[in-house]
Amino acid sequence: MKISEQAGEMSIPAQEEKVSEIYVILTDDNGNSSANRRVITKGATISDLFFQEMGKNANPAKYLVRVNREHITIDHRLQPGDRVTVTSVKFPLWDLETGSSV
């Protein structure tokens, strides 16, 4: 499955492949977030998106993955207009006095 960024250069999928747009919010281990729109091919799964965004060696067990605010399985098929949230379950500790991570 091909998942591409909407902005910038984007490969054009073959004519027979249907594409749709989804909204993706990612939060890494340090609490940094990014929100982007992605173009996906018909039949793309959360697994396809997860490993594309997080890297092939990423461990899905270390992330909370939701589609449209619902917990889903890794083989869930994405639909046009889906909102995907991938959040690390590990966040750094914060020192409340200094306002920095420990």
Long-range contacts (C-beta under 8 A, 24 or more apart in sequence): 1-40, 1-41, 1-43, 1-44, 1-45, 1-48, 2-40, 2-41, 3-38, 3-39, 3-40, 3-41, 3-44, 3-48, 3-49, 3-52, 4-38, 4-39, 5-36, 5-38, 5-39, 6-36, 6-37, 6-38, 6-39, 7-36, 10-39, 13-41, 17-41, 17-42, 18-42, 20-78, 20-79, 20-80, 20-81, 21-80, 21-81, 22-49, 22-78, 22-79, 22-80, 22-81, 22-82, 22-83, 22-84, 23-81, 23-82, 23-83, 23-84, 24-49, 24-53, 24-84, 24-85, 24-86, 25-83, 25-84, 25-85, 25-86, 26-53, 26-54, 26-86, 27-85, 27-86, 27-87, 27-88, 28-88, 29-88, 29-90, 29-91, 29-92, 30-91, 30-92, 30-101, 31-88, 31-91, 31-92, 40-78, 43-77, 44-77, 44-78, 45-74, 45-75, 45-76, 45-77, 45-78, 46-72, 46-73, 46-74, 46-75, 46-76, 46-78, 46-84, 47-74, 47-75, 49-78, 49-84, 50-74, 50-86, 53-86, 54-86, 62-88, 62-89, 62-90, 63-87, 63-88, 63-89, 64-88, 64-89
